[in-house]
Amino acid sequence: MSADWAGLVERIDAFLARLERLLPPATEPVDWKSATAFRWRKHTRGGYLQAVLHPHVIRFADLHDIDEQKKRLRDNTQQFVEGRPANNVLLTGARGTGKSSLVKAALNEFSKKGLRLIEVDKRDLVDLPDIVDLIAGRPERFVVFCDDLSFEASDAGYKALKVALDGTIAGSAENLLIYATSNRRHLMPEFMDENLEAKHVGGEIHPGETTEEKISLSERFGIWLSFYPFDQDEYLDIAVHWVEALGGKADEAMRKAALLFALERGSRSGRVAWQFARDHVGRQGGRPGGRRK
């Protein structure tokens, strides 16, 4: 090979090496045994499942003052992993009351029975058909988890989720459910002028088309679980649990400090109780780590 050709080949190799560094890595086959939880990720070559090597571990027993919601989600998930009919679940209501923690607790309890969790961001819901194809035929049971879900009218994932919940002409996947949390009961903003579309028919009030469209998405979830703000006693009960779980002492001084902490934050929620416990026990020299609500 002439010196000119050798130089050209060397330059091409160097160019390809630089170009390769700019491209995302090729998607590897999913190692289903590597984890119990996965995240759906996107790059220029498409979507792929990324294993969550250290999922957040929380138990049903750690979740206080939401007993009815806990029982219904646990029962539904148990039906699902045992191959019995089960429903998609929408968890809505006050922030910091344990909605997402309840889903994580379900994974913690049922992962040994084949349950797997796939967390999907709202903007990636358009890829739900790809996820369904990816898990088709797998022996595991999958929950697609959408946290803090809400839509605007123009969001592309809105229709993709409606199709996934009801199925296409091919039907819904038997080994997949969707669990979603939201602060909005109907997942979309509601405006005062939409009430003007309502019609009176035979003495009954019928919602307008805009309202019907918004309700149609949430209606596709077979189970609705509502969460409400905690009162003072419930908040203190949760704070005591987490202080003791982190190795601290629950006494009257701790309770007064917990109430002051909530007053400063302007909220009495499970999340605030957890944050107080970490702050309080940390100041008292308690052990590091702990489970999060």
VENZI-V22584 format. One record per residue. RES is the residue in three letters. SS is DSSP state (H for helix, E for strand, C for the rest). Layout:
# VENZI-V22584
res=<RES RES>
ss=<SS SS>
This chain:
# VENZI-V22584
res=<MET SER ALA ASP TRP ALA GLY LEU VAL GLU ARG ILE ASP ALA PHE LEU ALA ARG LEU GLU ARG LEU LEU PRO PRO ALA THR GLU PRO VAL ASP TRP LYS SER ALA THR ALA PHE ARG TRP ARG LYS HIS THR ARG GLY GLY TYR LEU GLN ALA VAL LEU HIS PRO HIS VAL ILE ARG PHE ALA ASP LEU HIS ASP ILE ASP GLU GLN LYS LYS ARG LEU ARG ASP ASN THR GLN GLN PHE VAL GLU GLY ARG PRO ALA ASN ASN VAL LEU LEU THR GLY ALA ARG GLY THR GLY LYS SER SER LEU VAL LYS ALA ALA LEU ASN GLU PHE SER LYS LYS GLY LEU ARG LEU ILE GLU VAL ASP LYS ARG ASP LEU VAL ASP LEU PRO ASP ILE VAL ASP LEU ILE ALA GLY ARG PRO GLU ARG PHE VAL VAL PHE CYS ASP ASP LEU SER PHE GLU ALA SER ASP ALA GLY TYR LYS ALA LEU LYS VAL ALA LEU ASP GLY THR ILE ALA GLY SER ALA GLU ASN LEU LEU ILE TYR ALA THR SER ASN ARG ARG HIS LEU MET PRO GLU PHE MET ASP GLU ASN LEU GLU ALA LYS HIS VAL GLY GLY GLU ILE HIS PRO GLY GLU THR THR GLU GLU LYS ILE SER LEU SER GLU ARG PHE GLY ILE TRP LEU SER PHE TYR PRO PHE ASP GLN ASP GLU TYR LEU ASP ILE ALA VAL HIS TRP VAL GLU ALA LEU GLY GLY LYS ALA ASP GLU ALA MET ARG LYS ALA ALA LEU LEU PHE ALA LEU GLU ARG GLY SER ARG SER GLY ARG VAL ALA TRP GLN PHE ALA ARG ASP HIS VAL GLY ARG GLN GLY GLY ARG PRO GLY GLY ARG ARG LYS>
ss=<C C H H H H H H H H H H H H H H H H H H H H C C C C C C C C C C C C C C E E E E E E E C C E E E E E E C C C C C C C C H H H C C C C H H H H H H H H H H H H H H H C C C C C C C E E E E E C C C C C H H H H H H H H H H H H H H H C E E E E E C C H H H H H H H H H H H H H H C C C C C E E E E E E C C C C E C C C C C H H H H H H H H H H C C C C C C C C C E E E E E E E C C C C C E C C C H H H H H H C E E E C C E E E C C H H H H H H H H H H C C C C E E E E E C C C C H H H H H H H H H H H H H H C C C C C C H H H H H H H H H H H H H H C C C C H H H H H H H H H H H H H H H C C C C C C C C C>
